[in-house]
Amino acid sequence: MMMMYHEKLSKFFKDKGLKQKEVGAILGFSPAMIGRYLHGTANIGSEFIISLSKNFPDVDLNDLFASDEQNMVNEAGAVYEKQTILNDLQEIEGRIHNIRLRLADKKFEE
């Protein structure tokens, strides 16, 4: 049976003996939001992935999001390094933040 990413995450935290409230405190999300992520009723975003990877470096992001049947391509450079993925996500988050700041500063007049 194939496990979805939220089931893998739930098992990961359960195996560490952590409750939703503790996970939320560590990652910087409310226990309710953690519950939604772990039950698959909310999609996780890049902020969650970045916090997860920083606070739980033993999480394998490839394993978390790869389907159980998926075969990884073993060509040189075909698989992103974990740090590269995180750097890309942080750069994207920074760009989005800057765009939001610029939009907030604009006065939309007709």
SEVO-195199 format. One record per atom (N, C-alpha, C, O, CB): residue number from 1; residue in three letters; x, y, z. Coordinates in nm, 3 decimals. Glycine has a CB too. Example, Ala and Ser with C-alpha at 12.3 -4.5 7.8 and 13.67 -1.06 7.14 Angstrom:
# residues 2
  kefi  seke       xx       yy       zz
     1   ala    1.319   -0.569    0.780
     1   ala    1.230   -0.450    0.780
     1   ala    1.320   -0.330    0.780
     1   ala    1.424   -0.332    0.846
     1   ala    1.131   -0.447    0.905
     2   ser    1.285   -0.225    0.708
     2   ser    1.367   -0.106    0.714
     2   ser    1.290    0.003    0.787
     2   ser    1.341    0.114    0.804
     2   ser    1.408   -0.060    0.572
END
This chain:
# residues 110
  kefi  seke       xx       yy       zz
     1   met    0.084   -0.120    0.000
     1   met    0.000    0.000    0.000
     1   met    0.088    0.125    0.000
     1   met    0.184    0.134    0.077
     1   met   -0.095    0.000    0.123
     2   met    0.055    0.219   -0.085
     2   met    0.134    0.341   -0.097
     2   met    0.097    0.441    0.012
     2   met   -0.021    0.466    0.037
     2   met    0.115    0.404   -0.236
     3   met    0.199    0.497    0.078
     3   met    0.174    0.599    0.181
     3   met    0.184    0.737    0.117
     3   met    0.274    0.765    0.039
     3   met    0.275    0.585    0.298
     4   met    0.089    0.823    0.153
     4   met    0.092    0.961    0.107
     4   met    0.188    1.040    0.197
     4   met    0.224    0.995    0.306
     4   met   -0.052    1.024    0.110
     5   tyr    0.230    1.157    0.149
     5   tyr    0.329    1.234    0.225
     5   tyr    0.280    1.268    0.365
     5   tyr    0.359    1.267    0.460
     5   tyr    0.365    1.362    0.151
     6   his    0.150    1.299    0.379
     6   his    0.101    1.336    0.512
     6   his    0.104    1.216    0.607
     6   his    0.122    1.233    0.728
     6   his   -0.041    1.393    0.502
     7   glu    0.084    1.096    0.553
     7   glu    0.093    0.975    0.636
     7   glu    0.238    0.950    0.678
     7   glu    0.265    0.909    0.791
     7   glu    0.037    0.852    0.560
     8   lys    0.332    0.974    0.585
     8   lys    0.474    0.958    0.617
     8   lys    0.516    1.059    0.724
     8   lys    0.591    1.025    0.816
     8   lys    0.560    0.976    0.490
     9   leu    0.468    1.183    0.710
     9   leu    0.499    1.287    0.810
     9   leu    0.443    1.250    0.946
     9   leu    0.511    1.262    1.048
     9   leu    0.444    1.423    0.766
    10   ser    0.319    1.205    0.946
    10   ser    0.253    1.167    1.071
    10   ser    0.332    1.055    1.140
    10   ser    0.354    1.061    1.261
    10   ser    0.108    1.122    1.044
    11   lys    0.373    0.955    1.064
    11   lys    0.451    0.844    1.117
    11   lys    0.586    0.894    1.169
    11   lys    0.632    0.850    1.274
    11   lys    0.472    0.734    1.009
    12   phe    0.650    0.984    1.095
    12   phe    0.780    1.039    1.135
    12   phe    0.770    1.102    1.274
    12   phe    0.853    1.075    1.361
    12   phe    0.829    1.142    1.031
    13   phe    0.668    1.189    1.294
    13   phe    0.654    1.257    1.423
    13   phe    0.612    1.160    1.533
    13   phe    0.655    1.172    1.647
    13   phe    0.552    1.370    1.411
    14   lys    0.527    1.064    1.498
    14   lys    0.482    0.964    1.596
    14   lys    0.601    0.881    1.643
    14   lys    0.616    0.854    1.762
    14   lys    0.372    0.872    1.535
    15   asp    0.687    0.841    1.547
    15   asp    0.806    0.763    1.582
    15   asp    0.900    0.840    1.674
    15   asp    0.975    0.780    1.751
    15   asp    0.880    0.721    1.455
    16   lys    0.897    0.974    1.666
    16   lys    0.980    1.058    1.752
    16   lys    0.910    1.086    1.886
    16   lys    0.969    1.147    1.975
    16   lys    1.014    1.190    1.681
    17   gly    0.785    1.041    1.899
    17   gly    0.710    1.062    2.023
    17   gly    0.660    1.205    2.039
    17   gly    0.636    1.251    2.150
    17   gly    0.795    1.027    2.140
    18   leu    0.644    1.276    1.926
    18   leu    0.600    1.415    1.931
    18   leu    0.450    1.428    1.904
    18   leu    0.396    1.362    1.815
    18   leu    0.678    1.500    1.831
    19   lys    0.384    1.512    1.982
    19   lys    0.242    1.542    1.961
    19   lys    0.229    1.665    1.870
    19   lys    0.325    1.739    1.852
    19   lys    0.170    1.566    2.098
    20   gln    0.110    1.686    1.814
    20   gln    0.085    1.798    1.723
    20   gln    0.127    1.931    1.784
    20   gln    0.187    2.015    1.716
    20   gln   -0.063    1.803    1.685
    21   lys    0.095    1.951    1.911
    21   lys    0.127    2.077    1.978
    21   lys    0.278    2.099    1.981
    21   lys    0.326    2.210    1.957
    21   lys    0.069    2.079    2.122
    22   glu    0.353    1.992    2.010
    22   glu    0.499    2.001    2.016
    22   glu    0.557    2.027    1.877
    22   glu    0.648    2.109    1.861
    22   glu    0.559    1.871    2.075
    23   val    0.504    1.958    1.777
    23   val    0.549    1.977    1.639
    23   val    0.523    2.121    1.595
    23   val    0.609    2.185    1.534
    23   val    0.477    1.878    1.543
    24   gly    0.405    2.171    1.628
    24   gly    0.369    2.309    1.594
    24   gly    0.462    2.410    1.658
    24   gly    0.504    2.506    1.594
    24   gly    0.227    2.337    1.636
    25   ala    0.496    2.387    1.786
    25   ala    0.587    2.478    1.857
    25   ala    0.725    2.477    1.793
    25   ala    0.788    2.581    1.780
    25   ala    0.596    2.440    2.006
    26   ile    0.772    2.360    1.755
    26   ile    0.905    2.348    1.694
    26   ile    0.908    2.413    1.555
    26   ile    1.003    2.484    1.521
    26   ile    0.946    2.199    1.683
    27   leu    0.803    2.389    1.476
    27   leu    0.802    2.436    1.338
    27   leu    0.747    2.577    1.320
    27   leu    0.766    2.639    1.216
    27   leu    0.722    2.341    1.254
    28   gly    0.679    2.629    1.423
    28   gly    0.624    2.764    1.413
    28   gly    0.486    2.769    1.348
    28   gly    0.451    2.868    1.283
    28   gly    0.718    2.850    1.337
    29   phe    0.408    2.662    1.366
    29   phe    0.272    2.657    1.313
    29   phe    0.177    2.619    1.426
    29   phe    0.218    2.554    1.522
    29   phe    0.260    2.556    1.193
    30   ser    0.051    2.658    1.414
    30   ser   -0.046    2.624    1.518
    30   ser   -0.070    2.473    1.519
    30   ser   -0.058    2.408    1.416
    30   ser   -0.180    2.700    1.496
    31   pro   -0.105    2.418    1.637
    31   pro   -0.136    2.275    1.643
    31   pro   -0.250    2.236    1.547
    31   pro   -0.249    2.127    1.490
    31   pro   -0.174    2.236    1.785
    32   ala   -0.346    2.327    1.529
    32   ala   -0.458    2.299    1.438
    32   ala   -0.408    2.285    1.295
    32   ala   -0.452    2.196    1.222
    32   ala   -0.564    2.411    1.446
    33   met   -0.316    2.373    1.254
    33   met   -0.261    2.367    1.118
    33   met   -0.178    2.241    1.100
    33   met   -0.186    2.176    0.995
    33   met   -0.175    2.493    1.088
    34   ile   -0.099    2.205    1.201
    34   ile   -0.021    2.081    1.195
    34   ile   -0.115    1.963    1.178
    34   ile   -0.089    1.872    1.100
    34   ile    0.067    2.064    1.323
    35   gly   -0.225    1.965    1.252
    35   gly   -0.325    1.857    1.240
    35   gly   -0.380    1.846    1.099
    35   gly   -0.396    1.736    1.046
    35   gly   -0.440    1.880    1.338
    36   arg   -0.408    1.961    1.037
    36   arg   -0.459    1.961    0.899
    36   arg   -0.355    1.905    0.803
    36   arg   -0.388    1.829    0.712
    36   arg   -0.501    2.104    0.856
    37   tyr   -0.228    1.943    0.823
    37   tyr   -0.121    1.890    0.738
    37   tyr   -0.108    1.738    0.755
    37   tyr   -0.095    1.665    0.657
    37   tyr    0.013    1.959    0.771
    38   leu   -0.110    1.692    0.881
    38   leu   -0.088    1.550    0.908
    38   leu   -0.206    1.461    0.869
    38   leu   -0.191    1.341    0.851
    38   leu   -0.057    1.530    1.054
    39   his   -0.323    1.522    0.857
    39   his   -0.441    1.446    0.814
    39   his   -0.468    1.462    0.664
    39   his   -0.560    1.401    0.610
    39   his   -0.563    1.490    0.893
    40   gly   -0.387    1.546    0.599
    40   gly   -0.402    1.562    0.455
    40   gly   -0.516    1.652    0.414
    40   gly   -0.558    1.650    0.298
    40   gly   -0.419    1.431    0.391
    41   thr   -0.570    1.731    0.508
    41   thr   -0.681    1.820    0.473
    41   thr   -0.633    1.958    0.431
    41   thr   -0.713    2.043    0.391
    41   thr   -0.777    1.833    0.592
    42   ala   -0.500    1.982    0.440
    42   ala   -0.440    2.107    0.392
    42   ala   -0.309    2.072    0.323
    42   ala   -0.235    1.984    0.368
    42   ala   -0.418    2.209    0.509
    43   asn   -0.282    2.141    0.214
    43   asn   -0.156    2.120    0.144
    43   asn   -0.046    2.198    0.212
    43   asn   -0.065    2.313    0.252
    43   asn   -0.166    2.161   -0.004
    44   ile    0.071    2.135    0.226
    44   ile    0.182    2.205    0.289
    44   ile    0.249    2.297    0.188
    44   ile    0.249    2.269    0.068
    44   ile    0.284    2.104    0.348
    45   gly    0.305    2.405    0.238
    45   gly    0.371    2.502    0.151
    45   gly    0.520    2.506    0.176
    45   gly    0.574    2.431    0.258
    45   gly    0.311    2.640    0.170
    46   ser    0.586    2.594    0.104
    46   ser    0.732    2.601    0.112
    46   ser    0.780    2.644    0.251
    46   ser    0.884    2.597    0.296
    46   ser    0.785    2.698    0.007
    47   glu    0.705    2.731    0.319
    47   glu    0.746    2.773    0.454
    47   glu    0.752    2.653    0.548
    47   glu    0.844    2.641    0.629
    47   glu    0.649    2.879    0.511
    48   phe    0.655    2.564    0.536
    48   phe    0.652    2.443    0.619
    48   phe    0.770    2.353    0.585
    48   phe    0.837    2.302    0.674
    48   phe    0.519    2.366    0.599
    49   ile    0.796    2.334    0.456
    49   ile    0.905    2.246    0.412
    49   ile    1.040    2.300    0.461
    49   ile    1.124    2.224    0.508
    49   ile    0.906    2.232    0.258
    50   ile    1.060    2.431    0.450
    50   ile    1.186    2.492    0.495
    50   ile    1.202    2.473    0.646
    50   ile    1.309    2.434    0.693
    50   ile    1.189    2.644    0.460
    51   ser    1.096    2.500    0.722
    51   ser    1.102    2.484    0.868
    51   ser    1.124    2.338    0.905
    51   ser    1.203    2.307    0.995
    51   ser    0.973    2.537    0.934
    52   leu    1.055    2.248    0.837
    52   leu    1.070    2.104    0.862
    52   leu    1.215    2.061    0.841
    52   leu    1.272    1.991    0.924
    52   leu    0.976    2.023    0.769
    53   ser    1.273    2.103    0.731
    53   ser    1.409    2.062    0.698
    53   ser    1.512    2.123    0.794
    53   ser    1.610    2.058    0.830
    53   ser    1.442    2.100    0.555
    54   lys    1.489    2.247    0.834
    54   lys    1.582    2.312    0.929
    54   lys    1.576    2.248    1.066
    54   lys    1.678    2.225    1.130
    54   lys    1.551    2.462    0.940
    55   asn    1.455    2.219    1.112
    55   asn    1.435    2.168    1.248
    55   asn    1.446    2.017    1.260
    55   asn    1.469    1.964    1.369
    55   asn    1.302    2.211    1.297
    56   phe    1.428    1.947    1.149
    56   phe    1.440    1.802    1.147
    56   phe    1.528    1.762    1.029
    56   phe    1.478    1.713    0.928
    56   phe    1.299    1.733    1.138
    57   pro    1.661    1.783    1.041
    57   pro    1.751    1.755    0.928
    57   pro    1.752    1.608    0.885
    57   pro    1.801    1.576    0.777
    57   pro    1.891    1.796    0.964
    58   asp    1.698    1.520    0.969
    58   asp    1.694    1.378    0.932
    58   asp    1.576    1.344    0.841
    58   asp    1.563    1.230    0.797
    58   asp    1.688    1.293    1.056
    59   val    1.489    1.441    0.812
    59   val    1.379    1.417    0.719
    59   val    1.436    1.406    0.577
    59   val    1.512    1.493    0.534
    59   val    1.271    1.530    0.728
    60   asp    1.399    1.301    0.506
    60   asp    1.440    1.284    0.367
    60   asp    1.326    1.336    0.278
    60   asp    1.224    1.269    0.261
    60   asp    1.475    1.132    0.334
    61   leu    1.346    1.456    0.223
    61   leu    1.240    1.517    0.141
    61   leu    1.208    1.434    0.017
    61   leu    1.093    1.426   -0.025
    61   leu    1.280    1.658    0.100
    62   asn    1.311    1.371   -0.042
    62   asn    1.287    1.286   -0.159
    62   asn    1.195    1.171   -0.122
    62   asn    1.101    1.141   -0.196
    62   asn    1.419    1.232   -0.216
    63   asp    1.222    1.106   -0.009
    63   asp    1.139    0.994    0.035
    63   asp    0.998    1.041    0.072
    63   asp    0.900    0.972    0.047
    63   asp    1.205    0.923    0.154
    64   leu    0.991    1.159    0.133
    64   leu    0.862    1.211    0.178
    64   leu    0.765    1.232    0.063
    64   leu    0.647    1.200    0.073
    64   leu    0.881    1.342    0.253
    65   phe    0.816    1.287   -0.049
    65   phe    0.728    1.324   -0.159
    65   phe    0.729    1.227   -0.276
    65   phe    0.645    1.238   -0.365
    65   phe    0.764    1.458   -0.208
    66   ala    0.823    1.132   -0.277
    66   ala    0.827    1.035   -0.386
    66   ala    0.724    0.926   -0.359
    66   ala    0.708    0.882   -0.245
    66   ala    0.969    0.973   -0.402
    67   ser    0.655    0.883   -0.464
    67   ser    0.564    0.770   -0.446
    67   ser    0.649    0.646   -0.424
    67   ser    0.764    0.641   -0.466
    67   ser    0.467    0.754   -0.569
    68   asp    0.592    0.546   -0.360
    68   asp    0.668    0.426   -0.327
    68   asp    0.718    0.352   -0.450
    68   asp    0.821    0.286   -0.445
    68   asp    0.583    0.333   -0.244
    69   glu    0.645    0.363   -0.562
    69   glu    0.686    0.292   -0.683
    69   glu    0.782    0.374   -0.768
    69   glu    0.844    0.321   -0.861
    69   glu    0.564    0.255   -0.766
    70   gln    0.795    0.502   -0.737
    70   gln    0.874    0.591   -0.821
    70   gln    1.020    0.549   -0.823
    70   gln    1.080    0.525   -0.718
    70   gln    0.861    0.735   -0.773
    71   asn    1.077    0.540   -0.942
    71   asn    1.219    0.509   -0.957
    71   asn    1.294    0.639   -0.975
    71   asn    1.259    0.720   -1.061
    71   asn    1.245    0.413   -1.075
    72   met    1.396    0.659   -0.895
    72   met    1.477    0.780   -0.908
    72   met    1.572    0.763   -1.025
    72   met    1.628    0.655   -1.045
    72   met    1.555    0.809   -0.777
    73   val    1.590    0.868   -1.102
    73   val    1.685    0.866   -1.213
    73   val    1.824    0.883   -1.153
    73   val    1.846    0.974   -1.073
    73   val    1.653    0.978   -1.320
    74   asn    1.918    0.797   -1.192
    74   asn    2.050    0.802   -1.132
    74   asn    2.156    0.869   -1.219
    74   asn    2.275    0.846   -1.201
    74   asn    2.094    0.664   -1.099
    75   glu    2.112    0.951   -1.313
    75   glu    2.208    1.025   -1.395
    75   glu    2.270    1.135   -1.310
    75   glu    2.208    1.185   -1.216
    75   glu    2.140    1.084   -1.522
    76   ala    2.392    1.172   -1.344
    76   ala    2.459    1.280   -1.271
    76   ala    2.376    1.407   -1.279
    76   ala    2.336    1.449   -1.388
    76   ala    2.603    1.305   -1.327
    77   gly    2.350    1.467   -1.164
    77   gly    2.276    1.593   -1.161
    77   gly    2.126    1.578   -1.173
    77   gly    2.054    1.678   -1.172
    77   gly    2.323    1.681   -1.268
    78   ala    2.076    1.455   -1.185
    78   ala    1.932    1.437   -1.203
    78   ala    1.855    1.454   -1.073
    78   ala    1.739    1.493   -1.074
    78   ala    1.905    1.300   -1.262
    79   val    1.920    1.425   -0.961
    79   val    1.853    1.436   -0.832
    79   val    1.907    1.559   -0.760
    79   val    2.027    1.573   -0.738
    79   val    1.875    1.307   -0.746
    80   tyr    1.816    1.647   -0.725
    80   tyr    1.854    1.766   -0.650
    80   tyr    1.911    1.726   -0.514
    80   tyr    1.861    1.634   -0.450
    80   tyr    1.732    1.860   -0.633
    81   glu    2.013    1.794   -0.472
    81   glu    2.060    1.779   -0.335
    81   glu    1.960    1.851   -0.245
    81   glu    1.901    1.951   -0.286
    81   glu    2.206    1.835   -0.318
    82   lys    1.942    1.801   -0.124
    82   lys    1.848    1.859   -0.029
    82   lys    1.878    2.008   -0.008
    82   lys    1.786    2.090   -0.007
    82   lys    1.854    1.784    0.105
    83   gln    2.005    2.043    0.008
    83   gln    2.040    2.182    0.034
    83   gln    2.005    2.271   -0.085
    83   gln    1.964    2.385   -0.067
    83   gln    2.189    2.195    0.067
    84   thr    2.022    2.219   -0.206
    84   thr    1.988    2.295   -0.326
    84   thr    1.838    2.326   -0.328
    84   thr    1.798    2.438   -0.361
    84   thr    2.029    2.217   -0.453
    85   ile    1.758    2.228   -0.294
    85   ile    1.612    2.247   -0.290
    85   ile    1.578    2.355   -0.188
    85   ile    1.498    2.445   -0.215
    85   ile    1.540    2.114   -0.254
    86   leu    1.639    2.346   -0.070
    86   leu    1.611    2.446    0.034
    86   leu    1.655    2.584   -0.009
    86   leu    1.583    2.682    0.013
    86   leu    1.681    2.408    0.165
    87   asn    1.772    2.595   -0.071
    87   asn    1.819    2.725   -0.119
    87   asn    1.723    2.782   -0.223
    87   asn    1.692    2.901   -0.221
    87   asn    1.960    2.713   -0.177
    88   asp    1.677    2.696   -0.314
    88   asp    1.581    2.740   -0.416
    88   asp    1.452    2.789   -0.351
    88   asp    1.400    2.894   -0.388
    88   asp    1.551    2.626   -0.515
    89   leu    1.400    2.713   -0.254
    89   leu    1.277    2.753   -0.186
    89   leu    1.295    2.885   -0.112
    89   leu    1.206    2.970   -0.115
    89   leu    1.233    2.644   -0.089
    90   gln    1.410    2.902   -0.046
    90   gln    1.433    3.026    0.028
    90   gln    1.445    3.144   -0.067
    90   gln    1.397    3.253   -0.037
    90   gln    1.559    3.014    0.114
    91   glu    1.509    3.123   -0.181
    91   glu    1.520    3.231   -0.280
    91   glu    1.381    3.270   -0.333
    91   glu    1.351    3.389   -0.346
    91   glu    1.611    3.189   -0.398
    92   ile    1.299    3.171   -0.361
    92   ile    1.163    3.197   -0.410
    92   ile    1.081    3.271   -0.303
    92   ile    1.010    3.367   -0.333
    92   ile    1.092    3.064   -0.449
    93   glu    1.092    3.225   -0.178
    93   glu    1.021    3.292   -0.068
    93   glu    1.064    3.438   -0.059
    93   glu    0.981    3.527   -0.040
    93   glu    1.046    3.220    0.067
    94   gly    1.195    3.463   -0.072
    94   gly    1.247    3.600   -0.067
    94   gly    1.191    3.685   -0.178
    94   gly    1.154    3.801   -0.156
    94   gly    1.399    3.599   -0.075
    95   arg    1.185    3.629   -0.298
    95   arg    1.130    3.703   -0.412
    95   arg    0.982    3.735   -0.391
    95   arg    0.938    3.847   -0.418
    95   arg    1.149    3.623   -0.543
    96   ile    0.907    3.638   -0.342
    96   ile    0.764    3.660   -0.316
    96   ile    0.747    3.769   -0.211
    96   ile    0.661    3.856   -0.224
    96   ile    0.696    3.528   -0.270
    97   his    0.830    3.763   -0.107
    97   his    0.824    3.864    0.000
    97   his    0.849    4.004   -0.058
    97   his    0.776    4.098   -0.025
    97   his    0.928    3.832    0.112
    98   asn    0.951    4.017   -0.142
    98   asn    0.983    4.147   -0.202
    98   asn    0.870    4.197   -0.291
    98   asn    0.839    4.316   -0.292
    98   asn    1.112    4.137   -0.283
    99   ile    0.808    4.108   -0.365
    99   ile    0.695    4.146   -0.451
    99   ile    0.579    4.195   -0.364
    99   ile    0.515    4.295   -0.397
    99   ile    0.650    4.026   -0.540
   100   arg    0.552    4.124   -0.254
   100   arg    0.444    4.166   -0.164
   100   arg    0.472    4.304   -0.105
   100   arg    0.381    4.386   -0.094
   100   arg    0.426    4.064   -0.051
   101   leu    0.598    4.328   -0.068
   101   leu    0.633    4.460   -0.013
   101   leu    0.612    4.569   -0.117
   101   leu    0.559    4.676   -0.086
   101   leu    0.779    4.461    0.036
   102   arg    0.655    4.542   -0.241
   102   arg    0.637    4.642   -0.346
   102   arg    0.490    4.667   -0.373
   102   arg    0.449    4.782   -0.394
   102   arg    0.708    4.598   -0.476
   103   leu    0.409    4.562   -0.373
   103   leu    0.265    4.579   -0.396
   103   leu    0.201    4.657   -0.282
   103   leu    0.112    4.739   -0.305
   103   leu    0.197    4.442   -0.412
   104   ala    0.245    4.631   -0.160
   104   ala    0.189    4.701   -0.045
   104   ala    0.223    4.850   -0.050
   104   ala    0.144    4.932   -0.003
   104   ala    0.240    4.639    0.086
   105   asp    0.338    4.885   -0.105
   105   asp    0.381    5.025   -0.114
   105   asp    0.311    5.102   -0.225
   105   asp    0.302    5.224   -0.220
   105   asp    0.530    5.031   -0.135
   106   lys    0.261    5.031   -0.324
   106   lys    0.198    5.097   -0.439
   106   lys    0.062    5.154   -0.399
   106   lys   -0.013    5.095   -0.321
   106   lys    0.182    4.999   -0.558
   107   lys    0.034    5.272   -0.454
   107   lys   -0.098    5.332   -0.436
   107   lys   -0.172    5.312   -0.568
   107   lys   -0.135    5.368   -0.671
   107   lys   -0.089    5.487   -0.395
   108   phe   -0.277    5.232   -0.564
   108   phe   -0.350    5.206   -0.687
   108   phe   -0.455    5.315   -0.705
   108   phe   -0.554    5.321   -0.632
   108   phe   -0.416    5.065   -0.686
   109   glu   -0.431    5.401   -0.804
   109   glu   -0.522    5.511   -0.831
   109   glu   -0.572    5.499   -0.973
   109   glu   -0.500    5.456   -1.062
   109   glu   -0.453    5.648   -0.808
   110   glu   -0.696    5.539   -0.992
   110   glu   -0.752    5.532   -1.127
   110   glu   -0.758    5.671   -1.186
   110   glu   -0.802    5.688   -1.299
   110   glu   -0.892    5.469   -1.126
END
